[in-house]
Amino acid sequence: RLTAKFSAKSEMGAHLDMGRRFGRDDAFGIRINAVKSDGRTTLHGQSKNKELGSVALDFRGERMRVALDAYSVDGRTRGGMPLFTTFASGRIPDAPDPNLNPLPGARASEHSKALIASAEFDFNDQWMGFASVGTKRQGSSGYMNNALGRNARPSGAYIGMAKNTRSFSNANAADGGIRGRLRTGPVGHEITLSGNAIRQTGGAVQGPVTMWASNIYAPTPPTLTAGPAALPKSSDSTLSSIALADTISFLQDEYLLTLGVRQQRVRTKNYTPSGAVTTRYDEHAL
């Protein structure tokens, strides 16, 4: 499927979605998505660009199932941002022309990439194992919080604000376990033993905040600042757990009782821009 897009003023794009199964018994599958759009928006002087690519692969065998998913998303905004402002009182000013650009010249970009792999294997008709791993990298820079304003009056006068920011958020995750069925006399059991862990790191920093007098009906061009040069890590957390669950069935599975126990652990650290640890947390619970 190919989908075309056009929106005023001249933002054009296309989306390709293509997939099929093939091989013996259609065991293999592939699906691809690709998106590209670019052009000027209705906000005067602003343009946007978006690119997305993703691929999904899988194999369905007699006893094994495997999947691999990956995507990449990039978005860029150039030439300005829309306005968000608070009000000075309960007297709300009339809405301004939505095409007005309160932050001409501002830029912003964001990206996200991820890769996930998973597998299941049937040892026999009663027991199977499963596992998955994944990683994600995400970041942004520029005037991501749009144009901010304070105390808009009925006349339209307000205090403009702008801040150039950078941030990142990365994650690595894995889980795995075994699941199976057995019977102890008239009682059936469906047992799952599993473990998982995810580590997340992130950081965010902003440049100097600039402020100026403006008006929502006739915006005053702001003074834009350069973005932060460094982007240090500010947080690091690891969440992990191991669990055992048993769903017990009675009287030909008419009654079910699920029992479970989970050991969880949370470890976090926060850092100063120089890398020194400011706070630390390490606790677990059953």
Secondary structure, DSSP 4 states (H G I P E B T S, - for coil): -EEEEEETTTEEEEEEEEEEEESGGG-EEEEEEEEEEEEE-SSTT-EEEEEEEEEEEEEE-SSEEEEEEEEEEEEEEES---EEEEESSS-PPPP--TT--SSTT-EEEEEEEEEEEEEEEESSSSEEEEEEEEEEEEEEEESTT-EEEEEE-TTSEEEEEE--EEEEEEEEEEEEEEEEEEEETTEEEEEEEEEEEEEEEEEEEE-PPEEEEEETTSPPPP---PPPS-----EEEEEEEEEEEEEEEETTTTEEEEEEEEEEEEEEEEE-TTS-EEEEEEEEE-
